[in-house]
Amino acid sequence: MTDRHGVVIVRWPGQGPAAARPAELLAAYHLRTQAEKGDPVADVDALPDRYRTEILDPRAAFADDTVLIALSGGDTAVGCVVLTAPAGGRSEIKRLWTDPASRSRGIASGLIAAALAHAADNGVGTVRLSVWKWRTSAIALYERLGFTVVPSWETRDQLLCMERTV
């Protein structure tokens, strides 16, 4: 899809290196998030069921969604994002994650740009997301990419809701 500083963004599942499951990226995302919530767990087995299910069977968990993977060097997965299936002219960005060793290379913004392009190509008018309030660098990235804060649709405390027109 895109080539940015030696990183290619591809749709998953695919063939070749992109066929690899995004399990490691999802595991890192959920383990980090759990720790940031103040409830760290030792491993994937200790995560809540809904998160563990995504890691163990991402094909089923995201069957109707679009999963994009950032590959470095052609075969090393360094980032991912999920774009939910359109509903009522909207899609939602979820599970944006860049491997910490690969940050500051434009991977997250490349993943979001690819997700927005995919949304536009599929007739989506609005893309939304929720982000933990303490993730200030992620919020700044979303704002730079045109997302604005909107009234919350989330019931979980500490989540900020944002959206943008595609």
Chimera marker file (.cmm) of the C-alpha trace (Angstrom):
<marker_set name="trace">
<marker id="1" x="0.000" y="0.000" z="0.000" r="1" g="1" b="0" radius="0.5"/>
<marker id="2" x="2.517" y="2.581" z="1.118" r="1" g="1" b="0" radius="0.5"/>
<marker id="3" x="6.249" y="2.792" z="1.363" r="1" g="1" b="0" radius="0.5"/>
<marker id="4" x="7.480" y="5.104" z="4.086" r="1" g="1" b="0" radius="0.5"/>
<marker id="5" x="11.122" y="5.033" z="5.203" r="1" g="1" b="0" radius="0.5"/>
<marker id="6" x="11.514" y="1.375" z="4.259" r="1" g="1" b="0" radius="0.5"/>
<marker id="7" x="8.165" y="0.445" z="5.782" r="1" g="1" b="0" radius="0.5"/>
<marker id="8" x="5.375" y="-0.981" z="3.661" r="1" g="1" b="0" radius="0.5"/>
<marker id="9" x="1.779" y="-1.031" z="4.855" r="1" g="1" b="0" radius="0.5"/>
<marker id="10" x="-0.210" y="-4.033" z="3.705" r="1" g="1" b="0" radius="0.5"/>
<marker id="11" x="-3.665" y="-5.397" z="4.311" r="1" g="1" b="0" radius="0.5"/>
<marker id="12" x="-3.858" y="-8.510" z="6.475" r="1" g="1" b="0" radius="0.5"/>
<marker id="13" x="-4.403" y="-11.358" z="5.915" r="1" g="1" b="0" radius="0.5"/>
<marker id="14" x="-2.294" y="-11.444" z="2.826" r="1" g="1" b="0" radius="0.5"/>
<marker id="15" x="0.249" y="-13.667" z="1.240" r="1" g="1" b="0" radius="0.5"/>
<marker id="16" x="3.921" y="-13.993" z="2.074" r="1" g="1" b="0" radius="0.5"/>
<marker id="17" x="5.193" y="-12.084" z="5.124" r="1" g="1" b="0" radius="0.5"/>
<marker id="18" x="1.894" y="-10.261" z="5.499" r="1" g="1" b="0" radius="0.5"/>
<marker id="19" x="0.177" y="-13.590" z="6.064" r="1" g="1" b="0" radius="0.5"/>
<marker id="20" x="1.757" y="-13.756" z="9.522" r="1" g="1" b="0" radius="0.5"/>
<marker id="21" x="-0.735" y="-13.156" z="12.287" r="1" g="1" b="0" radius="0.5"/>
<marker id="22" x="-0.601" y="-9.762" z="13.990" r="1" g="1" b="0" radius="0.5"/>
<marker id="23" x="-0.662" y="-11.588" z="17.342" r="1" g="1" b="0" radius="0.5"/>
<marker id="24" x="2.651" y="-10.239" z="18.657" r="1" g="1" b="0" radius="0.5"/>
<marker id="25" x="1.668" y="-6.651" z="17.937" r="1" g="1" b="0" radius="0.5"/>
<marker id="26" x="-1.767" y="-7.090" z="19.517" r="1" g="1" b="0" radius="0.5"/>
<marker id="27" x="-0.242" y="-8.791" z="22.557" r="1" g="1" b="0" radius="0.5"/>
<marker id="28" x="2.198" y="-5.908" z="23.049" r="1" g="1" b="0" radius="0.5"/>
<marker id="29" x="-0.622" y="-3.384" z="22.651" r="1" g="1" b="0" radius="0.5"/>
<marker id="30" x="-2.898" y="-5.061" z="25.191" r="1" g="1" b="0" radius="0.5"/>
<marker id="31" x="-0.161" y="-5.794" z="27.731" r="1" g="1" b="0" radius="0.5"/>
<marker id="32" x="1.020" y="-2.182" z="27.609" r="1" g="1" b="0" radius="0.5"/>
<marker id="33" x="-2.515" y="-0.828" z="27.862" r="1" g="1" b="0" radius="0.5"/>
<marker id="34" x="-3.296" y="-3.055" z="30.819" r="1" g="1" b="0" radius="0.5"/>
<marker id="35" x="-0.170" y="-1.793" z="32.593" r="1" g="1" b="0" radius="0.5"/>
<marker id="36" x="-1.054" y="1.840" z="31.825" r="1" g="1" b="0" radius="0.5"/>
<marker id="37" x="-4.497" y="1.273" z="33.348" r="1" g="1" b="0" radius="0.5"/>
<marker id="38" x="-2.727" y="0.351" z="36.583" r="1" g="1" b="0" radius="0.5"/>
<marker id="39" x="-3.546" y="-3.348" z="36.316" r="1" g="1" b="0" radius="0.5"/>
<marker id="40" x="-0.413" y="-4.947" z="34.829" r="1" g="1" b="0" radius="0.5"/>
<marker id="41" x="-0.505" y="-8.630" z="33.979" r="1" g="1" b="0" radius="0.5"/>
<marker id="42" x="2.389" y="-11.036" z="33.485" r="1" g="1" b="0" radius="0.5"/>
<marker id="43" x="1.369" y="-12.434" z="30.115" r="1" g="1" b="0" radius="0.5"/>
<marker id="44" x="-1.370" y="-12.835" z="27.528" r="1" g="1" b="0" radius="0.5"/>
<marker id="45" x="-3.076" y="-15.600" z="29.530" r="1" g="1" b="0" radius="0.5"/>
<marker id="46" x="-3.881" y="-13.085" z="32.275" r="1" g="1" b="0" radius="0.5"/>
<marker id="47" x="-5.540" y="-10.541" z="29.966" r="1" g="1" b="0" radius="0.5"/>
<marker id="48" x="-9.336" y="-10.156" z="29.951" r="1" g="1" b="0" radius="0.5"/>
<marker id="49" x="-11.038" y="-12.673" z="27.654" r="1" g="1" b="0" radius="0.5"/>
<marker id="50" x="-12.005" y="-10.186" z="24.937" r="1" g="1" b="0" radius="0.5"/>
<marker id="51" x="-8.396" y="-9.060" z="24.484" r="1" g="1" b="0" radius="0.5"/>
<marker id="52" x="-6.956" y="-12.548" z="24.690" r="1" g="1" b="0" radius="0.5"/>
<marker id="53" x="-9.383" y="-13.646" z="21.959" r="1" g="1" b="0" radius="0.5"/>
<marker id="54" x="-8.048" y="-10.955" z="19.596" r="1" g="1" b="0" radius="0.5"/>
<marker id="55" x="-4.511" y="-12.207" z="20.122" r="1" g="1" b="0" radius="0.5"/>
<marker id="56" x="-5.265" y="-15.910" z="19.832" r="1" g="1" b="0" radius="0.5"/>
<marker id="57" x="-7.567" y="-15.647" z="16.808" r="1" g="1" b="0" radius="0.5"/>
<marker id="58" x="-7.316" y="-12.265" z="15.106" r="1" g="1" b="0" radius="0.5"/>
<marker id="59" x="-8.880" y="-13.645" z="11.920" r="1" g="1" b="0" radius="0.5"/>
<marker id="60" x="-12.111" y="-14.370" z="13.803" r="1" g="1" b="0" radius="0.5"/>
<marker id="61" x="-11.938" y="-11.300" z="16.054" r="1" g="1" b="0" radius="0.5"/>
<marker id="62" x="-11.578" y="-8.932" z="13.088" r="1" g="1" b="0" radius="0.5"/>
<marker id="63" x="-13.435" y="-10.976" z="10.458" r="1" g="1" b="0" radius="0.5"/>
<marker id="64" x="-15.495" y="-8.015" z="9.236" r="1" g="1" b="0" radius="0.5"/>
<marker id="65" x="-12.808" y="-5.383" z="9.762" r="1" g="1" b="0" radius="0.5"/>
<marker id="66" x="-9.716" y="-4.268" z="7.887" r="1" g="1" b="0" radius="0.5"/>
<marker id="67" x="-6.373" y="-4.965" z="9.551" r="1" g="1" b="0" radius="0.5"/>
<marker id="68" x="-3.339" y="-3.103" z="8.236" r="1" g="1" b="0" radius="0.5"/>
<marker id="69" x="0.196" y="-4.174" z="9.114" r="1" g="1" b="0" radius="0.5"/>
<marker id="70" x="3.368" y="-2.105" z="8.748" r="1" g="1" b="0" radius="0.5"/>
<marker id="71" x="6.285" y="-4.246" z="7.577" r="1" g="1" b="0" radius="0.5"/>
<marker id="72" x="9.899" y="-3.150" z="7.870" r="1" g="1" b="0" radius="0.5"/>
<marker id="73" x="12.514" y="-4.742" z="5.679" r="1" g="1" b="0" radius="0.5"/>
<marker id="74" x="9.763" y="-6.572" z="3.827" r="1" g="1" b="0" radius="0.5"/>
<marker id="75" x="8.976" y="-9.113" z="6.530" r="1" g="1" b="0" radius="0.5"/>
<marker id="76" x="9.168" y="-7.707" z="10.069" r="1" g="1" b="0" radius="0.5"/>
<marker id="77" x="5.832" y="-6.525" z="11.466" r="1" g="1" b="0" radius="0.5"/>
<marker id="78" x="6.406" y="-3.215" z="13.290" r="1" g="1" b="0" radius="0.5"/>
<marker id="79" x="2.903" y="-1.782" z="13.530" r="1" g="1" b="0" radius="0.5"/>
<marker id="80" x="-0.780" y="-2.410" z="13.081" r="1" g="1" b="0" radius="0.5"/>
<marker id="81" x="-4.168" y="-0.752" z="13.052" r="1" g="1" b="0" radius="0.5"/>
<marker id="82" x="-7.726" y="-2.046" z="12.777" r="1" g="1" b="0" radius="0.5"/>
<marker id="83" x="-10.437" y="-0.191" z="10.864" r="1" g="1" b="0" radius="0.5"/>
<marker id="84" x="-13.879" y="-1.481" z="11.716" r="1" g="1" b="0" radius="0.5"/>
<marker id="85" x="-16.369" y="-2.377" z="9.019" r="1" g="1" b="0" radius="0.5"/>
<marker id="86" x="-18.494" y="0.589" z="7.970" r="1" g="1" b="0" radius="0.5"/>
<marker id="87" x="-21.767" y="1.058" z="9.810" r="1" g="1" b="0" radius="0.5"/>
<marker id="88" x="-24.032" y="4.004" z="9.128" r="1" g="1" b="0" radius="0.5"/>
<marker id="89" x="-21.330" y="5.761" z="7.107" r="1" g="1" b="0" radius="0.5"/>
<marker id="90" x="-18.772" y="5.452" z="9.946" r="1" g="1" b="0" radius="0.5"/>
<marker id="91" x="-15.793" y="3.292" z="10.764" r="1" g="1" b="0" radius="0.5"/>
<marker id="92" x="-13.644" y="3.241" z="13.859" r="1" g="1" b="0" radius="0.5"/>
<marker id="93" x="-9.881" y="3.070" z="14.227" r="1" g="1" b="0" radius="0.5"/>
<marker id="94" x="-8.764" y="0.602" z="16.893" r="1" g="1" b="0" radius="0.5"/>
<marker id="95" x="-5.588" y="-1.062" z="18.120" r="1" g="1" b="0" radius="0.5"/>
<marker id="96" x="-3.103" y="1.395" z="16.633" r="1" g="1" b="0" radius="0.5"/>
<marker id="97" x="0.292" y="0.116" z="17.740" r="1" g="1" b="0" radius="0.5"/>
<marker id="98" x="3.871" y="0.696" z="16.664" r="1" g="1" b="0" radius="0.5"/>
<marker id="99" x="6.658" y="-1.395" z="18.114" r="1" g="1" b="0" radius="0.5"/>
<marker id="100" x="8.538" y="0.917" z="20.530" r="1" g="1" b="0" radius="0.5"/>
<marker id="101" x="11.865" y="0.226" z="18.766" r="1" g="1" b="0" radius="0.5"/>
<marker id="102" x="10.364" y="1.491" z="15.500" r="1" g="1" b="0" radius="0.5"/>
<marker id="103" x="8.719" y="4.680" z="16.727" r="1" g="1" b="0" radius="0.5"/>
<marker id="104" x="9.451" y="8.170" z="15.391" r="1" g="1" b="0" radius="0.5"/>
<marker id="105" x="9.640" y="6.868" z="11.825" r="1" g="1" b="0" radius="0.5"/>
<marker id="106" x="6.138" y="7.944" z="10.719" r="1" g="1" b="0" radius="0.5"/>
<marker id="107" x="4.718" y="4.426" z="10.983" r="1" g="1" b="0" radius="0.5"/>
<marker id="108" x="1.661" y="5.373" z="13.067" r="1" g="1" b="0" radius="0.5"/>
<marker id="109" x="0.772" y="8.287" z="10.784" r="1" g="1" b="0" radius="0.5"/>
<marker id="110" x="1.290" y="6.017" z="7.760" r="1" g="1" b="0" radius="0.5"/>
<marker id="111" x="-1.040" y="3.403" z="9.233" r="1" g="1" b="0" radius="0.5"/>
<marker id="112" x="-3.697" y="6.028" z="9.944" r="1" g="1" b="0" radius="0.5"/>
<marker id="113" x="-3.331" y="7.521" z="6.453" r="1" g="1" b="0" radius="0.5"/>
<marker id="114" x="-3.764" y="4.059" z="4.922" r="1" g="1" b="0" radius="0.5"/>
<marker id="115" x="-6.820" y="3.402" z="7.118" r="1" g="1" b="0" radius="0.5"/>
<marker id="116" x="-8.362" y="6.745" z="6.117" r="1" g="1" b="0" radius="0.5"/>
<marker id="117" x="-7.707" y="6.050" z="2.431" r="1" g="1" b="0" radius="0.5"/>
<marker id="118" x="-9.306" y="2.620" z="2.762" r="1" g="1" b="0" radius="0.5"/>
<marker id="119" x="-12.304" y="4.174" z="4.517" r="1" g="1" b="0" radius="0.5"/>
<marker id="120" x="-12.721" y="6.781" z="1.778" r="1" g="1" b="0" radius="0.5"/>
<marker id="121" x="-12.448" y="4.113" z="-0.930" r="1" g="1" b="0" radius="0.5"/>
<marker id="122" x="-15.288" y="2.241" z="0.774" r="1" g="1" b="0" radius="0.5"/>
<marker id="123" x="-17.696" y="5.168" z="1.081" r="1" g="1" b="0" radius="0.5"/>
<marker id="124" x="-17.092" y="5.930" z="4.753" r="1" g="1" b="0" radius="0.5"/>
<marker id="125" x="-17.818" y="9.567" z="5.601" r="1" g="1" b="0" radius="0.5"/>
<marker id="126" x="-16.541" y="9.685" z="9.174" r="1" g="1" b="0" radius="0.5"/>
<marker id="127" x="-13.802" y="7.833" z="11.017" r="1" g="1" b="0" radius="0.5"/>
<marker id="128" x="-13.808" y="7.879" z="14.778" r="1" g="1" b="0" radius="0.5"/>
<marker id="129" x="-11.618" y="6.547" z="17.562" r="1" g="1" b="0" radius="0.5"/>
<marker id="130" x="-11.240" y="6.503" z="21.298" r="1" g="1" b="0" radius="0.5"/>
<marker id="131" x="-7.947" y="6.997" z="23.069" r="1" g="1" b="0" radius="0.5"/>
<marker id="132" x="-6.912" y="6.879" z="26.713" r="1" g="1" b="0" radius="0.5"/>
<marker id="133" x="-6.516" y="10.432" z="28.036" r="1" g="1" b="0" radius="0.5"/>
<marker id="134" x="-2.992" y="9.753" z="29.304" r="1" g="1" b="0" radius="0.5"/>
<marker id="135" x="-1.742" y="8.911" z="25.792" r="1" g="1" b="0" radius="0.5"/>
<marker id="136" x="-0.934" y="12.534" z="25.053" r="1" g="1" b="0" radius="0.5"/>
<marker id="137" x="1.439" y="11.835" z="22.168" r="1" g="1" b="0" radius="0.5"/>
<marker id="138" x="-1.225" y="9.715" z="20.443" r="1" g="1" b="0" radius="0.5"/>
<marker id="139" x="-3.792" y="12.479" z="20.970" r="1" g="1" b="0" radius="0.5"/>
<marker id="140" x="-1.364" y="15.008" z="19.477" r="1" g="1" b="0" radius="0.5"/>
<marker id="141" x="-0.846" y="12.719" z="16.457" r="1" g="1" b="0" radius="0.5"/>
<marker id="142" x="-4.597" y="12.365" z="15.930" r="1" g="1" b="0" radius="0.5"/>
<marker id="143" x="-5.061" y="16.122" z="16.174" r="1" g="1" b="0" radius="0.5"/>
<marker id="144" x="-2.279" y="16.691" z="13.608" r="1" g="1" b="0" radius="0.5"/>
<marker id="145" x="-4.126" y="14.270" z="11.312" r="1" g="1" b="0" radius="0.5"/>
<marker id="146" x="-7.375" y="16.242" z="11.585" r="1" g="1" b="0" radius="0.5"/>
<marker id="147" x="-9.246" y="14.415" z="14.340" r="1" g="1" b="0" radius="0.5"/>
<marker id="148" x="-11.176" y="16.543" z="16.808" r="1" g="1" b="0" radius="0.5"/>
<marker id="149" x="-12.604" y="15.769" z="20.235" r="1" g="1" b="0" radius="0.5"/>
<marker id="150" x="-16.310" y="14.957" z="20.211" r="1" g="1" b="0" radius="0.5"/>
<marker id="151" x="-18.835" y="14.043" z="22.919" r="1" g="1" b="0" radius="0.5"/>
<marker id="152" x="-18.035" y="10.603" z="24.281" r="1" g="1" b="0" radius="0.5"/>
<marker id="153" x="-19.834" y="7.464" z="23.145" r="1" g="1" b="0" radius="0.5"/>
<marker id="154" x="-17.729" y="5.442" z="25.596" r="1" g="1" b="0" radius="0.5"/>
<marker id="155" x="-18.833" y="4.374" z="29.061" r="1" g="1" b="0" radius="0.5"/>
<marker id="156" x="-15.291" y="3.616" z="30.228" r="1" g="1" b="0" radius="0.5"/>
<marker id="157" x="-13.696" y="6.360" z="32.281" r="1" g="1" b="0" radius="0.5"/>
<marker id="158" x="-10.582" y="8.095" z="30.922" r="1" g="1" b="0" radius="0.5"/>
<marker id="159" x="-11.375" y="7.558" z="27.229" r="1" g="1" b="0" radius="0.5"/>
<marker id="160" x="-11.360" y="10.549" z="24.913" r="1" g="1" b="0" radius="0.5"/>
<marker id="161" x="-13.466" y="10.240" z="21.746" r="1" g="1" b="0" radius="0.5"/>
<marker id="162" x="-12.356" y="11.845" z="18.495" r="1" g="1" b="0" radius="0.5"/>
<marker id="163" x="-13.449" y="11.817" z="14.860" r="1" g="1" b="0" radius="0.5"/>
<marker id="164" x="-12.796" y="13.318" z="11.487" r="1" g="1" b="0" radius="0.5"/>
<marker id="165" x="-14.475" y="13.497" z="8.128" r="1" g="1" b="0" radius="0.5"/>
<marker id="166" x="-12.828" y="11.433" z="5.420" r="1" g="1" b="0" radius="0.5"/>
<link id1="1" id2="2" r="1" g="1" b="0" radius="0.2"/>
<link id1="2" id2="3" r="1" g="1" b="0" radius="0.2"/>
<link id1="3" id2="4" r="1" g="1" b="0" radius="0.2"/>
<link id1="4" id2="5" r="1" g="1" b="0" radius="0.2"/>
<link id1="5" id2="6" r="1" g="1" b="0" radius="0.2"/>
<link id1="6" id2="7" r="1" g="1" b="0" radius="0.2"/>
<link id1="7" id2="8" r="1" g="1" b="0" radius="0.2"/>
<link id1="8" id2="9" r="1" g="1" b="0" radius="0.2"/>
<link id1="9" id2="10" r="1" g="1" b="0" radius="0.2"/>
<link id1="10" id2="11" r="1" g="1" b="0" radius="0.2"/>
<link id1="11" id2="12" r="1" g="1" b="0" radius="0.2"/>
<link id1="12" id2="13" r="1" g="1" b="0" radius="0.2"/>
<link id1="13" id2="14" r="1" g="1" b="0" radius="0.2"/>
<link id1="14" id2="15" r="1" g="1" b="0" radius="0.2"/>
<link id1="15" id2="16" r="1" g="1" b="0" radius="0.2"/>
<link id1="16" id2="17" r="1" g="1" b="0" radius="0.2"/>
<link id1="17" id2="18" r="1" g="1" b="0" radius="0.2"/>
<link id1="18" id2="19" r="1" g="1" b="0" radius="0.2"/>
<link id1="19" id2="20" r="1" g="1" b="0" radius="0.2"/>
<link id1="20" id2="21" r="1" g="1" b="0" radius="0.2"/>
<link id1="21" id2="22" r="1" g="1" b="0" radius="0.2"/>
<link id1="22" id2="23" r="1" g="1" b="0" radius="0.2"/>
<link id1="23" id2="24" r="1" g="1" b="0" radius="0.2"/>
<link id1="24" id2="25" r="1" g="1" b="0" radius="0.2"/>
<link id1="25" id2="26" r="1" g="1" b="0" radius="0.2"/>
<link id1="26" id2="27" r="1" g="1" b="0" radius="0.2"/>
<link id1="27" id2="28" r="1" g="1" b="0" radius="0.2"/>
<link id1="28" id2="29" r="1" g="1" b="0" radius="0.2"/>
<link id1="29" id2="30" r="1" g="1" b="0" radius="0.2"/>
<link id1="30" id2="31" r="1" g="1" b="0" radius="0.2"/>
<link id1="31" id2="32" r="1" g="1" b="0" radius="0.2"/>
<link id1="32" id2="33" r="1" g="1" b="0" radius="0.2"/>
<link id1="33" id2="34" r="1" g="1" b="0" radius="0.2"/>
<link id1="34" id2="35" r="1" g="1" b="0" radius="0.2"/>
<link id1="35" id2="36" r="1" g="1" b="0" radius="0.2"/>
<link id1="36" id2="37" r="1" g="1" b="0" radius="0.2"/>
<link id1="37" id2="38" r="1" g="1" b="0" radius="0.2"/>
<link id1="38" id2="39" r="1" g="1" b="0" radius="0.2"/>
<link id1="39" id2="40" r="1" g="1" b="0" radius="0.2"/>
<link id1="40" id2="41" r="1" g="1" b="0" radius="0.2"/>
<link id1="41" id2="42" r="1" g="1" b="0" radius="0.2"/>
<link id1="42" id2="43" r="1" g="1" b="0" radius="0.2"/>
<link id1="43" id2="44" r="1" g="1" b="0" radius="0.2"/>
<link id1="44" id2="45" r="1" g="1" b="0" radius="0.2"/>
<link id1="45" id2="46" r="1" g="1" b="0" radius="0.2"/>
<link id1="46" id2="47" r="1" g="1" b="0" radius="0.2"/>
<link id1="47" id2="48" r="1" g="1" b="0" radius="0.2"/>
<link id1="48" id2="49" r="1" g="1" b="0" radius="0.2"/>
<link id1="49" id2="50" r="1" g="1" b="0" radius="0.2"/>
<link id1="50" id2="51" r="1" g="1" b="0" radius="0.2"/>
<link id1="51" id2="52" r="1" g="1" b="0" radius="0.2"/>
<link id1="52" id2="53" r="1" g="1" b="0" radius="0.2"/>
<link id1="53" id2="54" r="1" g="1" b="0" radius="0.2"/>
<link id1="54" id2="55" r="1" g="1" b="0" radius="0.2"/>
<link id1="55" id2="56" r="1" g="1" b="0" radius="0.2"/>
<link id1="56" id2="57" r="1" g="1" b="0" radius="0.2"/>
<link id1="57" id2="58" r="1" g="1" b="0" radius="0.2"/>
<link id1="58" id2="59" r="1" g="1" b="0" radius="0.2"/>
<link id1="59" id2="60" r="1" g="1" b="0" radius="0.2"/>
<link id1="60" id2="61" r="1" g="1" b="0" radius="0.2"/>
<link id1="61" id2="62" r="1" g="1" b="0" radius="0.2"/>
<link id1="62" id2="63" r="1" g="1" b="0" radius="0.2"/>
<link id1="63" id2="64" r="1" g="1" b="0" radius="0.2"/>
<link id1="64" id2="65" r="1" g="1" b="0" radius="0.2"/>
<link id1="65" id2="66" r="1" g="1" b="0" radius="0.2"/>
<link id1="66" id2="67" r="1" g="1" b="0" radius="0.2"/>
<link id1="67" id2="68" r="1" g="1" b="0" radius="0.2"/>
<link id1="68" id2="69" r="1" g="1" b="0" radius="0.2"/>
<link id1="69" id2="70" r="1" g="1" b="0" radius="0.2"/>
<link id1="70" id2="71" r="1" g="1" b="0" radius="0.2"/>
<link id1="71" id2="72" r="1" g="1" b="0" radius="0.2"/>
<link id1="72" id2="73" r="1" g="1" b="0" radius="0.2"/>
<link id1="73" id2="74" r="1" g="1" b="0" radius="0.2"/>
<link id1="74" id2="75" r="1" g="1" b="0" radius="0.2"/>
<link id1="75" id2="76" r="1" g="1" b="0" radius="0.2"/>
<link id1="76" id2="77" r="1" g="1" b="0" radius="0.2"/>
<link id1="77" id2="78" r="1" g="1" b="0" radius="0.2"/>
<link id1="78" id2="79" r="1" g="1" b="0" radius="0.2"/>
<link id1="79" id2="80" r="1" g="1" b="0" radius="0.2"/>
<link id1="80" id2="81" r="1" g="1" b="0" radius="0.2"/>
<link id1="81" id2="82" r="1" g="1" b="0" radius="0.2"/>
<link id1="82" id2="83" r="1" g="1" b="0" radius="0.2"/>
<link id1="83" id2="84" r="1" g="1" b="0" radius="0.2"/>
<link id1="84" id2="85" r="1" g="1" b="0" radius="0.2"/>
<link id1="85" id2="86" r="1" g="1" b="0" radius="0.2"/>
<link id1="86" id2="87" r="1" g="1" b="0" radius="0.2"/>
<link id1="87" id2="88" r="1" g="1" b="0" radius="0.2"/>
<link id1="88" id2="89" r="1" g="1" b="0" radius="0.2"/>
<link id1="89" id2="90" r="1" g="1" b="0" radius="0.2"/>
<link id1="90" id2="91" r="1" g="1" b="0" radius="0.2"/>
<link id1="91" id2="92" r="1" g="1" b="0" radius="0.2"/>
<link id1="92" id2="93" r="1" g="1" b="0" radius="0.2"/>
<link id1="93" id2="94" r="1" g="1" b="0" radius="0.2"/>
<link id1="94" id2="95" r="1" g="1" b="0" radius="0.2"/>
<link id1="95" id2="96" r="1" g="1" b="0" radius="0.2"/>
<link id1="96" id2="97" r="1" g="1" b="0" radius="0.2"/>
<link id1="97" id2="98" r="1" g="1" b="0" radius="0.2"/>
<link id1="98" id2="99" r="1" g="1" b="0" radius="0.2"/>
<link id1="99" id2="100" r="1" g="1" b="0" radius="0.2"/>
<link id1="100" id2="101" r="1" g="1" b="0" radius="0.2"/>
<link id1="101" id2="102" r="1" g="1" b="0" radius="0.2"/>
<link id1="102" id2="103" r="1" g="1" b="0" radius="0.2"/>
<link id1="103" id2="104" r="1" g="1" b="0" radius="0.2"/>
<link id1="104" id2="105" r="1" g="1" b="0" radius="0.2"/>
<link id1="105" id2="106" r="1" g="1" b="0" radius="0.2"/>
<link id1="106" id2="107" r="1" g="1" b="0" radius="0.2"/>
<link id1="107" id2="108" r="1" g="1" b="0" radius="0.2"/>
<link id1="108" id2="109" r="1" g="1" b="0" radius="0.2"/>
<link id1="109" id2="110" r="1" g="1" b="0" radius="0.2"/>
<link id1="110" id2="111" r="1" g="1" b="0" radius="0.2"/>
<link id1="111" id2="112" r="1" g="1" b="0" radius="0.2"/>
<link id1="112" id2="113" r="1" g="1" b="0" radius="0.2"/>
<link id1="113" id2="114" r="1" g="1" b="0" radius="0.2"/>
<link id1="114" id2="115" r="1" g="1" b="0" radius="0.2"/>
<link id1="115" id2="116" r="1" g="1" b="0" radius="0.2"/>
<link id1="116" id2="117" r="1" g="1" b="0" radius="0.2"/>
<link id1="117" id2="118" r="1" g="1" b="0" radius="0.2"/>
<link id1="118" id2="119" r="1" g="1" b="0" radius="0.2"/>
<link id1="119" id2="120" r="1" g="1" b="0" radius="0.2"/>
<link id1="120" id2="121" r="1" g="1" b="0" radius="0.2"/>
<link id1="121" id2="122" r="1" g="1" b="0" radius="0.2"/>
<link id1="122" id2="123" r="1" g="1" b="0" radius="0.2"/>
<link id1="123" id2="124" r="1" g="1" b="0" radius="0.2"/>
<link id1="124" id2="125" r="1" g="1" b="0" radius="0.2"/>
<link id1="125" id2="126" r="1" g="1" b="0" radius="0.2"/>
<link id1="126" id2="127" r="1" g="1" b="0" radius="0.2"/>
<link id1="127" id2="128" r="1" g="1" b="0" radius="0.2"/>
<link id1="128" id2="129" r="1" g="1" b="0" radius="0.2"/>
<link id1="129" id2="130" r="1" g="1" b="0" radius="0.2"/>
<link id1="130" id2="131" r="1" g="1" b="0" radius="0.2"/>
<link id1="131" id2="132" r="1" g="1" b="0" radius="0.2"/>
<link id1="132" id2="133" r="1" g="1" b="0" radius="0.2"/>
<link id1="133" id2="134" r="1" g="1" b="0" radius="0.2"/>
<link id1="134" id2="135" r="1" g="1" b="0" radius="0.2"/>
<link id1="135" id2="136" r="1" g="1" b="0" radius="0.2"/>
<link id1="136" id2="137" r="1" g="1" b="0" radius="0.2"/>
<link id1="137" id2="138" r="1" g="1" b="0" radius="0.2"/>
<link id1="138" id2="139" r="1" g="1" b="0" radius="0.2"/>
<link id1="139" id2="140" r="1" g="1" b="0" radius="0.2"/>
<link id1="140" id2="141" r="1" g="1" b="0" radius="0.2"/>
<link id1="141" id2="142" r="1" g="1" b="0" radius="0.2"/>
<link id1="142" id2="143" r="1" g="1" b="0" radius="0.2"/>
<link id1="143" id2="144" r="1" g="1" b="0" radius="0.2"/>
<link id1="144" id2="145" r="1" g="1" b="0" radius="0.2"/>
<link id1="145" id2="146" r="1" g="1" b="0" radius="0.2"/>
<link id1="146" id2="147" r="1" g="1" b="0" radius="0.2"/>
<link id1="147" id2="148" r="1" g="1" b="0" radius="0.2"/>
<link id1="148" id2="149" r="1" g="1" b="0" radius="0.2"/>
<link id1="149" id2="150" r="1" g="1" b="0" radius="0.2"/>
<link id1="150" id2="151" r="1" g="1" b="0" radius="0.2"/>
<link id1="151" id2="152" r="1" g="1" b="0" radius="0.2"/>
<link id1="152" id2="153" r="1" g="1" b="0" radius="0.2"/>
<link id1="153" id2="154" r="1" g="1" b="0" radius="0.2"/>
<link id1="154" id2="155" r="1" g="1" b="0" radius="0.2"/>
<link id1="155" id2="156" r="1" g="1" b="0" radius="0.2"/>
<link id1="156" id2="157" r="1" g="1" b="0" radius="0.2"/>
<link id1="157" id2="158" r="1" g="1" b="0" radius="0.2"/>
<link id1="158" id2="159" r="1" g="1" b="0" radius="0.2"/>
<link id1="159" id2="160" r="1" g="1" b="0" radius="0.2"/>
<link id1="160" id2="161" r="1" g="1" b="0" radius="0.2"/>
<link id1="161" id2="162" r="1" g="1" b="0" radius="0.2"/>
<link id1="162" id2="163" r="1" g="1" b="0" radius="0.2"/>
<link id1="163" id2="164" r="1" g="1" b="0" radius="0.2"/>
<link id1="164" id2="165" r="1" g="1" b="0" radius="0.2"/>
<link id1="165" id2="166" r="1" g="1" b="0" radius="0.2"/>
</marker_set>
